[in-house]
Amino acid sequence: MKPHTDRGATVRRHKFRLVCLCAVVMWLATGERLQAQDWAALRQGMLAEIRDDVIATRAYIGKGKLRPEVMAAMARVPRHAFVPENVRAAAYANRPLPIGHGQTISQPYIVALMTDLLEPDPKDVILEVGTGSGYQAAVLAELAGDIHTIEIIPELADQARRRFNRLGYARIRTRQGDGYFGWPEAGPFDGIIVTAAADHVPPPLVRQLRKGGRMVIPVGHRFGVQQLLLITKGPEGKLQTRQVLPVRFVPLTGEH
């Protein structure tokens, strides 16, 4: 997935990992919360890692940098507020982290890439399938209009709802349920983002995608290769599908 990394990127990566390691050591040694300036420094390191990954995967994704507004949104959202206490010191590491119930918060690079592919606009109404901790929805809320997000696990849905309220994300609406069937009464949607892998593109989501809209979804077997797909619906309703990147996501669960 990373065909080439230049020497400068490697040096920056090692430096960021050293900062993360120091944060973990400080966390364990003192038992104290990191201060705001420490989180800010770690977040900047995360952004540098994302930029390096974009360069390393440009042959797949077709670009060498993400939209500035996406990177600005990644810089604003406090990822440490979306992970459990026991992994909080690693909140800005460029990798997935467990959030309980067999689920994960996605790698920051993947969150940034999927957001960039969706091309959210301030007037857009977006559907997210797979709320998880709420991090992806929060990033989208920095860029789009109304966000509707569905989580099948009741405990995670409730935690995310309370987290959004606490952090002031008033334009995010949450629902507990099977995201395979979408949220028909709130659609059609300008964009749909799915943060769990299905073995096919759910037809209900295709129907709820507005003409001219975009869907980003990982598709493939849970134990095999998955592909991150960008699906666009043309003015006449015709779909165009582009394979973007090989990925690994937790499976989309439910009764479908």
HELIX and SHEET records of a PDB file:
HELIX    1   1 ARG A    7  THR A   30  1                                  24    
HELIX    2   2 ALA A   36  ALA A   56  1                                  21    
HELIX    3   3 ARG A   58  ILE A   61  1                                   4    
HELIX    4   4 PRO A   68  ARG A   76  1                                   9    
HELIX    5   5 ARG A   79  PHE A   82  5                                   4    
HELIX    6   6 GLU A   85  ALA A   90  5                                   6    
HELIX    7   7 PRO A  108  LEU A  118  1                                  11    
HELIX    8   8 TYR A  135  ALA A  141  1                                   7    
HELIX    9   9 PRO A  154  LEU A  167  1                                  14    
HELIX   10  10 GLY A  179  PHE A  181  5                                   3    
HELIX   11  11 PRO A  184  ALA A  186  5                                   3    
HELIX   12  12 PRO A  203  GLN A  208  1                                   6    
SHEET    1   A 2 LEU A  97  GLY A 100  0                                        
SHEET    2   A 2 GLN A 103  ILE A 105 -1                                        
SHEET    1   B 7 ILE A 172  GLN A 176  0                                        
SHEET    2   B 7 ASP A 146  GLU A 151  1                                        
SHEET    3   B 7 VAL A 125  VAL A 129  1                                        
SHEET    4   B 7 PHE A 189  VAL A 194  1                                        
SHEET    5   B 7 LEU A 209  GLY A 220  1                                        
SHEET    6   B 7 GLN A 226  LYS A 233 -1                                        
SHEET    7   B 7 LEU A 239  VAL A 247 -1                                        
END                                                                             
